[in-house]
Amino acid sequence: MKQNNVKPAEGKLGILVVGNGAVATTFMTGVLMTRKGLTKPIGSMTQYDKIRVGKGADKKYLHYKDIVPMADLKDIVFGCWDVYPQNAYQSAMYCEVLKEKDINSVKDELEQIVPMKAAFDKNFAKRLEGDNVKDCKTRWDMVEALRKDIRDFKTEKGCARIVVLWAASTEIYVPVNMEVHDTLEHLEAAMKANDTENISPSMCYAYAALAEGAPFIMGAPNTTVDIPAMWEMSEKTKMPISGKDFKTGQTLVKSGFSPIIGTRCLGLSGWFSTNILGNRDGLVLDEPANFRTKEVSKLSTLETILKPEDQPDLYTDYYHKVRINYYPPRNDNKEGWDNIDIFGWMGYPMQIKINFLCRDSILAAPLCLDLCLLSDLAARAGKYGIQRFLSFFLKSPMHDYTKGEEAVNHLYQQYTMLKNAIREMGGYEADEEID
């Protein structure tokens, strides 16, 4: 390993997950089984991907851990919050994503992961009925209670560092309000005044994590860390933040396939995407106010890759529609259909149809691992604020929209950003350009 200024990954890394449902328990079970040599962490970039460092005679392809000091899976300790009191074993069995034999192989460890009471407001997820919730008078009380949870967990489990990951349901859409979300002072005042319209529970989790020196990752499309007040908080606490919304199925396809259309200079008339999904995420998204949050996240991908201002002949006025349909028989086995109407030479029309029969949590679990390990790495490397290099893993990557910055949604440009960040943290030169 080359000389670098990243602090070593010494001691235990506590991963506190908001939510103890399908994604969280699939993530936990996979890590625990991998540690025992019972499975492989397939789909995880941090465990499998290799990056070229150096050029010419000095060229090498190395795993991330051979470039930068990464936390080892054996050092991870899990905790969680959830509105339902069932432990991780009971929840994993209930979710029915994984086979019983896999869950039972780490039953003892999963049973010890008992959710702390959630900071919850039913107005933000009307379809959830759980009663394992904190009794908080104000949003500020929520923050204080969550901070105590983080401190207590860190002490009880003997963790050197903590990362907080949101893997809970999508909240209702909260528009950015620049009278509340613009500065840290205004955000804190709104929390203390119990502004339940502009301050979501997820903002309380993010604030609490940052206040306790823990990186925060937003895995849903909620308005949480993508506000200037939270950027200010992350700079004040010198902690990394990333979000939003795990890029698992359809958007992964969209961010990888739309560059084919753009690079080949083909035109686009319309892109219709629909999903059928039956797990708790699907149930919550069946509520129109919660779907609105997801829709905004999923729609943003295409518009930053196929831009009408760059190619007016090809991308003016294309129609982009996204639908999610709750369909209980599918459970976690989501199906994404994409109908893409393109046109080629002399404007002649063609069609592309993609049918992705994916498993939501199987695709999300390795993203959870990578985001947690890379956020921990970023914190040890002294990186704070928005972590743009983590855009690769996210549907609606964070960016400073107050300064006219556009999110990078192009999968291959995102991958370049990821590789360059790892190179730089490892003491190598960032030697690929995005142009």
C-alpha positions, 0 to 999 in steps of 0.5 A: 500500500502506498503512503497516504494520510488515511487513518487506519481502520482500527477497532470495531465499526458499528453500522446502525441501520434505520429500518429492520426490514427486507433490505436491512436483514438481507444486508446483515445476514449476508455479511454475517454469513460471509464472515463465516465463509458460508456465502460470497459477497457478490455484487459488492464493489469493495469486496470484488472490484479492482482499480488500475493504479499507475500507468505504463510499467507501473500499472497494477490492478488492485482491490480497494483494500490494497489501495486504501485501508478498508474496514474488515467485515469481521470488525462490523457490529450491527444495530438498528431502529425500527417501528416493529419490535421483532429482532433481525432473525424474526424480521428476516424470516417474515420478509421471506427474501432469503431461504430459511437455511441461510437465515438459520445459519446465523440465527444466534447473531441475528437474534441479538440484533434487537431494534431500538425504538424508532423516531417515527411520525405516522404522517410521513408513512401512513401505511406503517402500523408499528408501535415500537416508537419513541414518545417524543414531544418535539423533533428536537427531543427525537434528535436528543433521544437518537444521539443517546442511542448512538452513544449507548450503542457505541459504548456497549458494543465497544465500537471505535467508529459508527456509520448510520444508514437509512434503509427504512421506508420512503417518507412523504415528499417534503419540498425544500423550504429555504426559510427552514432548510437554508441554514443550520440555525434555521433548521435547529430552530424548526426542530426545537419549535417542533415544525412537523411539516418541514422537519421529517424524522429522517432529518432527525436521524441525519442530524443526530448521526452527524452530531455524534461524529458518524457519517450518514447515508440516505438510502431512500429518496427522502428530502433529508441530507440534500438541503443546505442546512445539512451540508452546513452541519456536515461541514461543522462536524467534519463528517461525510454525507451521501444520498439519495436512494439506493440505485438497485434495479430499473434506475441502474439499467437506465443510468447504464443503458441511456448512455448507449443511446446518447453515445450512438447519437440516436434520438429518444421519443419516450421512455416508459418505466413501470415496476411491480413490487410487493414488499413493505416498500411497495406498500408504503409507495402505494400511498400517493404522497410517498410515491411522489418522493420516489417519482422525483428521484427516479425521473431525475436520472434521464434528464441529466444524461440525454440533454435537449440543450446539448442535442436538440435534434435528438432529445427535445420533448421526449416523454418520460414516465415512471410508475410503481404498482403495489402487487403483494404476490411478488413480495421482494421479487420486483419486476421492472419493465421499460419501453423505450421509443427511439428514432434513428437515421432520417427519424425512423422509429424503433423500440427497445423493451427491457424486462428486469426481474430483479430481487430488490434486497439482493441488489440493495444489500451489497450497496449498503455494504459498499456505502457504509465501508466507503463512508467510513473510509471517507471519514478516516480520510478527512473527507466531509460534506457531500460525497460525490464519489458515491454517486455510483450507488445512488439513484438521485445523487446529491449535488449543490443545486443552489449553485446550479450544479447538476448531478452526475447520473451517467453510470460510467462517469460515476464509476470514474469518479469512484475510481479517482477518489479511491486512487487519490485517497490511496496516494495515487494520481486521479488519472481519468477525466470526465468530459 
